[in-house]
Amino acid sequence: MKKLPIGIQSFKDIATGNYVYVDKTQYIYKLINDAKYYFLSRPRRFGKSLLLDTIGEAFGGDKELFAGLWIYNSDYAFQKHPVIRLDMSSISNKTPEALESALLYELEIKAKNENLATYDNDPPNVFKSLIMDMHKKYNQRVVILIDEYDKPILDHIDDINTAKANRKVLRGFYGILKSLDPYLRFIFITGVSKFTKTSLFSDLNNLKDITMLEEHANICGIPVQDLDEYFYEFIENLSAHKRFQQYDNVRDEILKWYDGYSWDGETKLLNPFSLLNFFDQKRFSGFWYASGTPSFLLELIKKKPESYCDIKHTELTEHMLDSIEIDRITIEPLLFQTGYLTIKDIPFIPGAPVYVLDMPNFEVREAFSLHLLSALTEKDDVRIWQARAEISKALQAGDLDKMLDMLRRLFASIPYELHVDQEAYYHSIFYTFMNLLGFDMGAEVSVARGRVDAVLELERNVYIMEFKYAKCLPGASDETKRKLFDAALDEAMAQINDRGYAAKYRGGGKTIYQVAFAFLGRDEIEMRV
């Protein structure tokens, strides 16, 4: 039984160490023969680094290293080329000066390992000299592999000035590649984001972006059809474990937790990092999410919670996914690029393709919801889980007073600076809370005579909800507040009744609750049923 390559990004170590390797060499063969310069965006811990290392070994000339893999029996010649690999995730980037110094140091180390001298303190010039000197030394064109190209920018996305300064350094550094075409055999650049790609590589205008191309959709990650081929023994062993049952049950649960990623809307991929850790630890958990969540994502949603309210079944064109810059970030494309959203469908529509996005699987949905709610309310995860259990119990029992009490506590825990005096804000926060707590609530649900603010269908109950906000001046008397509440609740309930919002749900055998909510402020919430 082969070993699990957890944390191993060296293809040579995997190939010689009896580790499981999901064969990607057919894709590598196609890359090497189809074009010269490539760019690929994929989420963190999705196999980009191992892919780059495998490409590097393919250009290293050792054919026997690939014995048993697709490329071994192909017509690929395994001609040896000099390879320069840069991992930008290991480069210091706290300031643009630190970034330049770290780049220079990295290049000097690589030159020293090749017994080559450096005569400059400018990273682009040293990079250029290194490429030309290696071309001369080996009498072969050079292969350039750059991993996590955007890390020095993403690390400072909440500090625009540093992000822009680091981008300027990288633009000059990557820009020298355009003038070195006669010395270069192959360039492959990977990263998480695409929103900085255009400005960074504007000079390298022949860079082929394969991120959304159907023929490269499975270049990273583990296709569902490969699960049994490569991991049958692991699943079989688990099916006999006391925590699990028969094979199909284990397999179905694996797919529920870790499957669902797609870049073509058809083939589905499992998260390799989570899958390997699951087999190793023999338990289901949010391994990928726990390995590091970009804090800037949580901060962006905290500033604009309605953005989370709208992410289910988001529809975007490829232009929308690409056309983002540092100082005008849109949350949905960034959630897609970082792996929190994936392509669920590409409906046939004349013209440019439209991508329907949604969360990929249970791991992402549960972990992201829990931590975002914790960030919004500044409560720890344990308190959030307790709130979830209490609200769920109350809704199942039709105990709306208990639910209201819990919601008041959650709203009161949101910092003042995150509040906005608008009805849409309270609607979106309520919707976000309920979805983050695990309830599949529909927002702006269409019915015959209008749109309901929110609908929650449970096994025995249906909740029809309408929200109203009334602006209340600081220090208002209890009598004034009561009048504002009554007017808002009257308006909301009249809207539910007059427009017949509940008609769609009658006859289904479930108890229907028509609920009006009125908000005056953070914890100033009233309800009428």
N, C-alpha and C positions, 0 to 999 in steps of 0.2 A: 504493500500500500504506500503510495507516494506521500510525501510530506506537504504541509501547507506553507506556502511562501509568504507568511505574514511579515510585512515590513521590508521585504526583500525587493529591491528595484534593479538588481543586477541580473541581466539575462544569463550571463555566464554562470553565476552562482546557482541559478535555478536549473539550467540545463545540465550542469555537472553534479548537482546535489540531490538528485532524485526528488525534485519538487514538482507539484502540479503546475503545468503551463498550458493555458488555453491558447491554442495556436492562432496567432495573428499574422503569420508570415505571408499569407496570400495577399493581405492588404499591403504589407511592406513591399512585396514584389511589384504590385501595381503602382505604388507611389514612385518607386525608383525608376520605373520604365515609362511612366506617363508624363511626368513634368519634372521641374528642377527646384522650384521654390514653393514651400507649403506653409500654411497656417492652420492650426486646429485649436478650437476652444472646447474644453470639457471641464466639468466640476473638479474640485480638489479630490484627491484620493480615488481617482477613477481609472488609473492605469496609464496616465500620460508619461510618467517618468520611465516606467518599464518599457513602454513602446519606444521611446527615444533611445533607450539603452540597447534595445534589440536592433533598431536601425543601425546604431553605431557598430554593433558586432557584425551585422550583415556587410557593412563596409570594411570590417576588419580583416576579411579574407579567410577566416577559419571555417570552412564548410562543415567539418565534422561536428562542430558545435551545434549544428542545426539538424543532425541526424534524427530521422523520424518525423520531422516537420514538413509541411507542404513545400516550402521553398527548396528543401534539400533535393527533391526529385524534379525540380523545374529546370529551365534552361539558364537560370541565373548563374553568372560566371564567378561570383565571389571574388572579384578583383579588389585588391587591397587599396584603400585610400586613407590619407591622414584625416583624423577626426578631431575637431575642436568642440567640446561640449561645455556649455555654461548653464549652471543651475542658479537662476536668479533668486530662488528662495533662500539660498545660503549666503547671499551677498548683503552686507550691511547697508541700510538705506535710511537711517534716522534723519539725515540731512542730505542735500545734494552733494555737499562736500564729502560726506562719509561714503556716499554711493560711488563717487568718482574714485576715491581712494581705494575702496574695496574692489572695484573693477580693475584698477591698475594692478593691485596686488595679485588678483586671480590670474590675470594675463601673464604677469611676471613669473608666477609659479609654473604655468603651463610652458612658457618659453624655456625656463630652466630645466624642466623635465625633458625637453627636446634638445638640450644643449645649444640653445639659441640665445643670443644677446638682445637686450632691449636698450634703446638709446633715447627714450622720450618719457615725459611725465603726463602726457595727454592720452587717456584711455583709447579714444578712437584711432589715434596714430599708432599706438602699440598694437591694437587689434589688427589694423591693416598690415603692419609689418609682420606680425606673427603669421597671418594667412599667406602672405607672399613668400616668407622664408620657409614655411612648411611645404608650400608648393614646389619651391626650388629644391629643398632637401630630398623629397620623395619622388620628384618628377611626376606627380599626380595631382589632379585637382583636389581641393580640400572640401570636406563635409563639415557643415556648421549645424549644430543641434543646440537650440536654446529652449530651456525648460522654464515655465512660470515667468514668462517675459514681463508680465504686468505686476509682479509682486511688489516692487518698489513704489508702485502707484497705489495699488489696492490697500497697502498697509497704512496709507495716509488719506484715504478717501474722505475722512471727516475733517481733514486739515487741507483745504483746497490749495493754499499757497505752497506747502511742501509737496503735495501731489503734483502740482504743475511744474515745480522746479525739478523734481525727479523725472518727470516726463521729458523735460527739455534735455536733461543729461542723456536719457535713453535714446531720444530721437537722434542726437548727434552720434551716439555710439552705434546704433543699428544702421544709421544712414550711410556709413562707409561701405556697406555690403553692395550697394548698387554699383559702385565704381569698380568692384572687384570681380565682375562676372567671369572674365577669362580664367580666373584662378579657382573658381568654385565649381564643384560637381553637384552639390545637393545642399539645400537649406530646409530645415524643418523647425518651426517655431510653435511652441504650445503656450497656453495660458488659460486662465479662468474666464476673464472678461473679454468682450469685443469692443467695449465702448471707447477704448484708447487705441485700438488697432489702426484705424484710418490715419490719425494724425501722427502716430509713431512711425508707421511704415509708408508714409506718403511718397518717399523717394523710391522705395522698393515696390514699384507699382505692378510688378509681375508676380507678386506673391499670391498663390492660389489658395483661397479660403475653402477648406473642405468640411467645415463645421456642419453645414446643413445638407451636404450632398448625400443622396441616397446610397451610392455605392460605398461610402465610407461610414455609414450610420453605426456599424458594429465594430469599428476599429478599436474602441476601448469599451470596457465592460464585458459582462458574460451573458451571451444570448441564452434565452430560455431553453432553446433546443440543445445547448451544450451542457446543461445542468446534469442530465443523466449520464452523458458521455464521460465527463471528467470527474463527477462527484458522486457517482452511484454508490460506491463503497462507503463513503462518509454518511450518506443518507440512510443506507441499509443498516449501518452500525447504530445510528441514532434511533432508528425505528424499533430497536430492541432495548433502548435505554428506558429506564423507569419514568423519565419525564415525558416521553413521547409514545406514540402508538405505532400504527403500521406505516409503511413507506409512503403511500399516497397522502396520508394526513400530514406527515412531516413535510413533504414536498409542497403541498398546498399552502401550508403555513409559511414556508420559506418564501414562496412567491408573493404572498400577502404582505410580508414584511419588507422584502428587499428587491422585488421586481418592479417593473413599471416604467423605467426610464426608456425614452425613445427619442431619436433624432430624425425619424422618417414617418412617424405616426402609425407604423405597422409592426415592425420587429421590436420586441421588448427586451430590455437588458436588466440584469441584476447588478447591484452595486458590489464590486469585487471586494472592497475593504470590509464591508459588513458581512458578506457571505463567508469569507475566510475566518473572520473572528467568531462568527456564529458556530462554525464547525469546530473551531479550536476550543471555545468556552462551553459549548453545548448548552446554550441558552439564547433566547431571543432578547435583543436589546438594541438600543439606538446607537450602535457602534460608530457609524459614520458621523452622525450629528455630534456625538460626544467628543469626537476627535478635534473639534474646533469649529465654533460658529462665528462667522464674520460679525463682529459687534456693530459695524456700520449698518448692516441690514436691519437689526433691531432698532437702532437709533433712527433710521429713516422712517420706519413704520410707526414708531412712537410719535414722531413729529406729524405724521399724516395717517392716522389709523384707518381712514376710509379707503386707503390703498389696499389694505389687507381685505377689507370687506368685499372688494370687487375682483379678487384674483381667481375665484373659481370659474373655470371655463372661459378664461380670458382669450380673446382673439387678437392676434397681432400678425402683421406682415413681416417678411424678412427685413425690410427696410427699417421697421420699427425696432427690431431686435438689434440692428447694427448702428442706428443713428443716435447714439447717446454719447455725451461728453461728460467730463468730470464735473463741470459746474452746472449741469442740467440733467441730473439723474432721474430716470423713471423707474419705479420699483419693480414693475412686472418683468421687463427684460433682464434686470439684474438678478431677480429671483430665478429666472430661467438659466442664466449663464452660471450661476453658482450652485445649481442643482436642486433648488427648492420647488421649482416648477419644471415640467417636462411636456413634450408634445403628446397629446392624447389623440389628435386627429388632424388630418389635412383635408378638409372637404374640397371636392372639386368645384372650383369657381373660376370662370374665365379670367385670365390675367395673372397677376402675381399671386403666388400661393399664400393662403391664410392659414396660420397655425393656431389650433385650439390648445391652450395650455391648462394644466391642472397639476396638483401635487402627485408625485409618482407612486407613493406607497404608504403603508401604515407607519413605518419608521419615521419618515420625514414629517408626515402630518401630525403625529402624536408629539414627537419631541419638539418640533418647531412651535406648535401651539402652546405647549406647556411653558417653554422658556420665554416666548413672546408675552404671554399673559403675566408671567412673573416679572418681566421687565416693565410692562405697562403699569402694574399695580405696586411694584417694589415689594412684593411678598415672595417668600421663599417657595420652592417647589412643593414642599410638604403641605403648606397652607393652601396652595392652589389645588392639589389633589383632594384635600378635604372639602374645599368649596365645590369642586366638581361632583363629589359623591353626594353632598347634601342637596345641591340643586337638582341633580338627577332624581334623587329619592322624592323630592317635593313635587317635581313635574309628573312623575309616574303616578303619584297619589292625588294629583290635582290640588296640592296644597300651595296655592299661589302666594299666600301671605308669607310662608317660609321662603319661597323663591325671592320675593321682593326684599325681604330682610337681608338675604345673602347678596343680592345685587347692590343694595345700598352700601354694604360694607366694601364691596369690590370697587364701586365708583368712588367712594370716599378715599380709597387708598391711592388713587391716581394723583400724581403731583399737580399742583395748581397750574404750573406753566404749560401743561399739556392740554388744558381745557380750552375749548372754543365756544363762544356764545352763538351756536347755530343748531337748529334742529337736526340737520344732517349729521353733525358730529355725534350727538347722543344716540342717534339711530345706528350709526356705524360702530360706535363703541359697544353698544348692546349686542349688535350682531356679532362683532368680533369676539366679545366675551363668550357668547353662547357657542360659537364654533370652536373657539380655543378650548372650551370646556368639554368638547367632544360631541356637541349636538349638531346634526346636519340641518341647519336652519336655512330656509330660503329667504332671500331679501328681494324686495320689489317684485313680488310674485303676481303675474298677470292673471286676472279673473275676468268674468264677462263684462263688468262695468267699471273696471279700473285696475289699480295695482295696490296690493296689500303691502304695507311696510315690511312685515315679516310673518312667516308661517312656519310652525314647528309641528311636524307629525311624528307621534310616538306610536307604540304598539296599540295603546288603548285610547289615547287622547290626541286631539288636534287643537293647537293654539293659534288663533287668528289675532295678530297684534298690530296696533296702530300707535304711532308715537307723535307727541306734540311737545314743543318747547315754548316756554313763556319767559321772556326776559324779566328778571326780578332785580331791582336795585338793592345794593348792599344796605343792610339794616332795616329792611322792610318788616312791617309788623306781621304777626301771625295771621291777623285778619286779612291783610293784603295778600299774603301767600295763599290763604285758603281760597280767596276769590279767583286768583290766577290759576290755581290747581283745578277748581271746579269748572272754569271756563274751558280750559284745555282738555279736560277729561270729557266734558260734554261734547266738544267738537270732535274728538277722536271717536267716541262711541257712536255719535250720529253718523259719521262717515262710514263706519263699519256696517251699521244697520241700513242706512239709506242706499248704499251701493251693493248691498247683498253679498258681502265678501264671503260669508259662510256657506252660501248656496252650493258652491262647487264641492264641498266636503260632506254635505248631508247624504244620508243613505249608505254610508260606508261602515256603519256599525260602531263608530268611534264617538266618544264624548267630545263635543265641540265647545271650546272656551273662547269667547270673544273678549279680548283684553285691551283696554286703553291704558297707555302710559303717559304721564305728564312729567316733564323735567323742568326744574327751576335752576338747578346748579349741580355741583358735584354729588352731594348726597341728598339733595332735595328731590326725591322721587315719590310719586304717588301712582296708584293703580286702581282701575275699576273693572269689574268683571260683569 
